């Protein structure tokens, strides 16, 4: 076991391990370390921790010291030199007419070497360019040709997912990516959709490849002959993540497509049998998975109960309204029976037959005019006539001698 500190240079994703050498560092601290190129200034991304010797890349170089104010000032001077060298190099490339694209410039921490990174379609003869740059900067000059993936890693940017480039953010090494991975993951083989900003296949195709390879083992391939609970058919579509297949059932007439989980179908080995051969029944040998009842999910959008619940002793006030309705329904039912028994009656049914509440037999005494007779009721106090309006009209007819049905001779 060794105590190490992990450091990143220029924030370009790849991290390196260095021996702690008795120095305690935290993430974000600037450290001066010893590398194969000499002294360099790096940023700590993982503090002191122990790792096995087999997990550490040898030789393990030590951390020299924590960065001081002078070290940080030297780093600022080197950054200014890098910007100046970038412009001068671009001008020299145009003068020599070289087909190359300058990507980045790095100046060593000690200032004894300047490194230029460029991309090109083929080999480039840049010997004259190196001589001109050495005469300008009076130091060691090195030109290095890189690929488009290394260019994206150095420059950084945002991918089609909206996040920073994986190679610039955390990838240590570039791993091989093939078109077969996109096909296994049921992705479109359109180069525009599966390529990154650098023009190569996206590095993220590698992340889920192992998971997809494991899912493919439990799902029949597209076009396989399978048996379902509704009969036999051929697989037309496979959904690896949902573990379901779309089957075209055999039969005459219009084609029927249905979707089944993988657990509810059985793949026939050898494909569809020849004509005349019996179809094997393999579905009966597959145990059906037990589906446990799922607890009801709580609706996150349901309105919480704001009123307190009533106890069993206190009846809810809303129960009175249904009771009144039930009484009216019973009264209406009795009125219907009475109407059916008195079919010969031609007079207008009273309120009891219509299901309404009958009026009281006794009327309240009039307050304003007690001498006025009260209709359809007993004699009112104070001398009111007990006979109603219709009854009084009949009495006048009897006194006048006219019959009820029309005019007639007067009675002597």
C-alpha positions in Angstrom: 0.0 0.0 0.0 1.2 3.5 -0.9 -0.1 6.9 0.0 -0.7 8.8 -3.2 -2.3 12.0 -4.5 -4.1 12.3 -7.8 -3.4 15.4 -9.9 -4.7 16.8 -13.2 -2.8 19.1 -15.6 -4.6 21.9 -17.4 -7.9 20.4 -16.5 -7.9 18.0 -19.4 -9.6 15.0 -17.9 -6.8 12.5 -17.4 -5.4 12.2 -13.9 -2.0 11.1 -12.7 -0.8 9.5 -9.4 2.0 10.9 -7.4 3.6 9.9 -4.1 2.4 12.1 -1.2 6.0 12.5 0.0 4.7 13.7 3.4 2.6 16.4 2.0 -1.1 16.7 2.8 -3.3 18.0 0.0 -6.9 18.6 -0.6 -8.9 18.8 -3.8 -8.3 22.2 -5.4 -4.8 22.7 -4.1 -2.1 23.6 -6.5 1.0 21.4 -6.3 4.5 21.3 -7.9 5.3 17.8 -9.0 8.2 16.0 -10.8 7.4 14.5 -14.2 9.3 13.0 -17.1 9.3 16.4 -18.7 10.6 18.2 -15.6 8.8 20.2 -13.0 5.1 20.9 -13.6 2.3 22.7 -11.8 -0.9 20.6 -11.3 -4.2 20.7 -9.5 -5.1 18.1 -6.8 -8.4 16.3 -7.6 -8.1 13.6 -4.9 -6.4 14.0 -1.6 -4.2 11.6 0.3 -5.4 8.0 0.2 -4.0 4.6 0.1 -3.8 2.3 -2.9 -2.2 -1.1 -3.6 1.1 -1.3 -5.4 -0.5 -3.2 -8.3 -3.0 -0.4 -9.0 -0.3 2.3 -9.3 1.5 2.9 -12.5 5.2 2.7 -12.0 7.5 4.6 -11.7 5.7 6.7 -9.1 7.1 10.2 -8.9 6.8 12.4 -5.8 5.1 15.7 -5.0 7.7 18.4 -4.5 5.8 21.1 -2.7 2.7 23.1 -2.3 2.6 25.9 -4.9 3.8 29.2 -3.6 2.9 32.7 -4.8 6.1 32.8 -7.0 5.0 29.5 -8.6 1.6 30.9 -9.4 3.1 34.1 -10.9 5.4 31.9 -13.1 2.3 30.0 -14.3 0.6 33.3 -15.3 3.7 34.4 -17.3 3.7 31.1 -19.1 0.1 31.5 -20.0 0.8 34.9 -21.6 3.7 33.4 -23.5 1.5 30.6 -24.8 -1.0 33.1 -26.2 1.8 35.1 -27.9 3.3 31.9 -29.3 0.0 30.8 -30.7 -0.4 33.9 -32.8 3.2 33.9 -34.1 2.9 30.2 -35.1 -0.3 30.8 -37.0 1.4 33.6 -39.0 4.4 31.4 -39.8 2.2 28.6 -41.0 0.5 31.0 -43.5 3.9 32.2 -44.7 5.1 28.7 -45.4 1.7 27.6 -46.9 1.4 24.5 -44.8 -1.9 22.5 -44.7 -2.1 22.2 -40.9 -4.4 23.5 -38.2 -2.8 24.7 -35.0 -4.8 23.5 -31.9 -2.9 24.4 -28.8 0.4 25.6 -27.3 1.9 24.5 -24.1 4.8 26.1 -22.3 6.7 24.1 -19.7 6.7 25.3 -16.1 10.5 25.9 -16.2 10.2 27.7 -19.5 12.8 25.6 -21.4 10.4 24.1 -24.0 7.4 25.1 -26.0 5.1 22.4 -27.5 2.8 23.0 -30.5 -0.1 20.7 -31.2 -1.7 20.6 -34.7 -3.9 18.5 -36.9 -3.5 17.6 -40.5 -4.9 15.2 -43.1 -1.5 13.7 -43.9 2.2 14.1 -43.3 3.5 17.7 -43.1 7.1 18.8 -43.6 7.4 21.4 -40.9 11.2 21.5 -40.6 11.5 25.1 -41.9 8.7 26.1 -39.5 10.6 24.8 -36.5 13.7 26.7 -37.5 11.7 30.0 -37.7 10.0 29.4 -34.3 13.3 28.5 -32.6 14.8 31.8 -33.9 11.9 33.8 -32.5 11.6 32.2 -29.0 15.2 31.2 -28.4 14.2 27.9 -26.7 13.5 24.3 -27.6 10.6 23.9 -30.0 8.5 20.7 -30.5 5.6 20.2 -33.0 3.3 17.2 -32.4 0.5 16.0 -34.7 -2.6 14.8 -33.0 -6.0 13.4 -34.0 -9.5 14.9 -34.0 -10.3 13.2 -30.7 -7.3 14.7 -29.0 -8.3 18.0 -30.4 -11.7 17.8 -28.8 -10.2 16.7 -25.5 -7.9 19.8 -25.5 -10.4 22.4 -26.6 -13.4 21.0 -24.8 -17.0 22.0 -25.6 -20.6 20.8 -25.3 -21.9 17.5 -26.8 -25.3 16.9 -28.3 -26.5 15.9 -24.9 -25.8 19.4 -23.6 -23.0 18.3 -21.2 -19.3 18.9 -21.5 -17.2 16.5 -23.5 -16.6 13.2 -21.6 -13.0 13.2 -22.9 -12.3 16.7 -21.6 -14.1 16.2 -18.3 -13.2 12.7 -16.9 -12.0 10.2 -19.5 -8.4 9.0 -18.9 -8.0 7.0 -22.1 -9.8 6.7 -25.4 -11.5 3.3 -25.7 -12.3 1.7 -29.1 -15.9 2.3 -30.3 -17.5 0.4 -33.2 -20.7 0.6 -35.2 -21.8 -2.8 -33.8 -22.3 -1.1 -30.4 -24.9 1.3 -31.9 -26.6 -1.6 -33.6 -26.8 -3.7 -30.4 -28.3 -0.7 -28.6 -31.0 -0.4 -31.3 -29.8 3.1 -32.3 -30.0 4.6 -35.8 -27.0 3.9 -37.9 -27.2 7.5 -39.3 -23.6 8.8 -38.9 -24.9 12.3 -37.9 -26.8 10.8 -34.9 -24.1 8.5 -33.5 -21.1 10.8 -34.1 -19.8 13.4 -31.7 -18.5 16.9 -32.4 -15.1 15.5 -33.3 -16.7 13.5 -36.2 -16.0 10.1 -34.6 -18.4 7.7 -32.9 -19.5 8.9 -29.5 -17.5 7.7 -26.6 -20.7 7.2 -24.6 -21.7 4.2 -26.8 -19.1 2.3 -24.8 -20.7 3.0 -21.4 -23.8 0.8 -21.7 -22.5 -1.9 -24.1 -22.0 -4.5 -21.4 -25.6 -4.0 -20.1 -27.1 -4.4 -23.6 -25.0 -7.5 -24.3 -26.5 -9.1 -21.1 -30.1 -8.1 -22.1 -29.7 -9.6 -25.6 -29.1 -13.0 -24.1 -32.6 -13.2 -22.6 -34.6 -11.8 -25.6 -35.3 -13.6 -28.9 -33.9 -12.0 -32.0 -35.9 -10.1 -34.6 -37.6 -12.6 -37.0 -37.5 -15.6 -34.5 -40.5 -18.1 -34.5 -42.1 -18.0 -31.0 -45.1 -19.5 -29.2 -47.5 -17.2 -27.3 -50.7 -17.8 -25.3 -52.6 -16.6 -28.4 -50.8 -18.9 -30.9 -47.6 -19.0 -32.9 -46.0 -16.1 -34.7 -42.8 -14.2 -35.7 -41.0 -11.5 -33.8 -41.1 -8.2 -35.7 -39.7 -5.8 -33.0 -37.6 -6.2 -29.9 -37.5 -3.7 -27.0 -34.4 -4.6 -24.9 -34.9 -2.1 -22.1 -38.6 -3.1 -21.5 -37.8 -6.8 -22.1 -40.8 -7.1 -24.5 -41.3 -8.2 -28.1 -43.9 -7.4 -30.8 -45.2 -10.6 -32.5 -47.1 -11.0 -35.7 -49.5 -13.9 -35.1 -50.1 -16.5 -37.8 -53.5 -16.7 -39.4 -55.5 -15.9 -42.4 -56.8 -12.4 -43.0 -55.4 -9.2 -41.8 -52.1 -9.5 -39.9 -52.5 -9.2 -36.1 -49.7 -7.7 -34.0 -49.5 -8.0 -30.2 -46.8 -7.2 -27.6 -45.8 -9.7 -25.0 -43.3 -9.7 -22.2 -40.4 -12.1 -22.6 -41.5 -14.3 -19.7 -44.8 -15.1 -21.5 -43.4 -16.4 -24.8 -41.3 -19.4 -25.8 -38.8 -19.4 -28.7 -39.0 -22.4 -31.0 -35.5 -23.7 -31.5 -34.6 -24.2 -35.2 -37.2 -21.7 -36.3 -40.5 -22.4 -38.1 -41.0 -26.2 -38.8 -41.6 -27.5 -42.3 -45.1 -28.0 -43.7 -46.7 -31.1 -42.2 -44.6 -31.3 -39.1 -46.3 -30.7 -35.8 -45.7 -27.5 -33.9 -44.0 -28.1 -30.6 -45.7 -26.9 -27.4 -43.0 -25.4 -25.3 -45.0 -22.8 -23.5 -46.5 -25.3 -21.1 -43.0 -26.1 -19.8 -42.3 -22.5 -18.9 -43.4 -21.6 -15.4 -45.6 -18.5 -15.4 -44.2 -15.7 -13.2 -46.2 -14.8 -10.2 -47.4 -11.3 -10.2 -47.8 -10.0 -6.7 -50.4 -7.4 -6.2 -48.8 -4.0 -6.1 -49.8 -1.6 -3.3 -51.9 1.3 -4.6 -49.8 4.3 -5.4 -50.5 7.6 -3.8 -51.6 10.3 -6.2 -49.1 13.1 -5.8 -51.7 15.6 -7.2 -54.6 14.6 -5.0 -56.1 17.4 -2.8 -55.4 16.7 0.9 -58.3 16.5 3.3 -58.6 19.9 5.0 -61.7 19.3 7.2 -61.5 17.1 10.3 -63.2 13.7 10.2 -66.5 13.4 12.0 -66.8 10.8 14.8 -69.3 8.0 14.7 -71.5 9.6 17.4 -71.9 12.9 15.5 -73.8 12.2 12.2 -72.7 14.2 9.2 -75.1 17.1 8.4 -75.1 16.1 4.7 -77.1 12.9 5.6 -80.3 14.9 6.1 -80.7 15.8 2.4 -80.7 12.2 1.2 -83.3 11.3 3.8 -85.7 14.0 2.6 -85.2 12.8 -1.0 -86.1 9.2 0.1 -89.3 10.5 1.8 -90.3 12.3 -1.4 -89.7 9.2 -3.4 -91.8 7.1 -1.1 -94.6 9.7 -1.2 -94.3 9.8 -5.0 -94.6 6.1 -5.2 -97.8 6.1 -3.0 -99.2 8.8 -5.2 -98.7 6.7 -8.3 -100.5 3.7 -6.7 -103.4 5.9 -5.7 -103.6 7.3 -9.3 -103.7 3.8 -10.7 -106.6 2.8 -8.5 -108.7 6.0 -9.3 -108.5 5.8 -13.1 -112.2 6.8 -13.4 -111.7 10.1 -11.6 -111.5 13.1 -14.0 -110.8 15.8 -11.5 -107.4 17.2 -11.0 -105.4 15.1 -8.5 -104.7 16.7 -5.2 -101.2 17.4 -3.9 -101.0 14.1 -2.0 -101.4 12.2 -5.3 -98.8 14.3 -7.0 -96.3 13.4 -4.3 -96.2 16.8 -2.7 -96.6 17.6 1.0 -100.3 18.1 1.8 -101.4 21.3 3.4 -102.5 21.5 7.0 -106.1 21.1 7.9 -106.3 24.2 10.0 -105.2 27.5 8.6 -103.7 30.2 10.6 -105.9 33.1 11.5 -105.6 36.2 9.4 -104.0 39.1 11.2 -104.9 42.1 9.0 -108.6 41.4 8.0 -110.3 38.9 10.4 -113.7 39.5 8.8 -112.6 38.1 5.4 -113.7 34.4 4.9 -111.0 31.8 4.8 -111.3 29.5 1.8 -111.5 25.7 2.3 -111.3 25.9 6.1 -113.4 26.2 9.2 -115.0 29.4 10.4 -112.4 32.1 11.2 -112.6 33.9 14.5 -114.3 37.2 14.3 -117.3 36.3 12.1 -115.6 35.0 8.9 -117.7 32.8 6.6 -116.5 29.1 6.7 -117.6 28.4 3.2 -115.1 28.8 0.3 -115.5 30.8 -2.8 -116.8 27.9 -4.9 -119.3 26.8 -2.3 -120.7 30.4 -1.9 -121.4 30.6 -5.6 -123.4 27.4 -5.5 -125.6 28.7 -2.6 -126.3 31.9 -4.6 -127.5 29.8 -7.5 -129.9 27.9 -5.2 -131.4 31.1 -3.8 -131.8 32.6 -7.3 -133.5 29.4 -8.5 -131.1 28.7 -11.4 -130.0 25.1 -11.9 -126.4 24.2 -11.7 -126.0 23.2 -15.4 -127.5 26.5 -16.9 -130.5 29.0 -16.9 -134.0 27.8 -15.9 -137.3 29.1 -14.5 -137.4 30.6 -11.2 -138.8 28.6 -8.4 -142.0 30.0 -6.9 
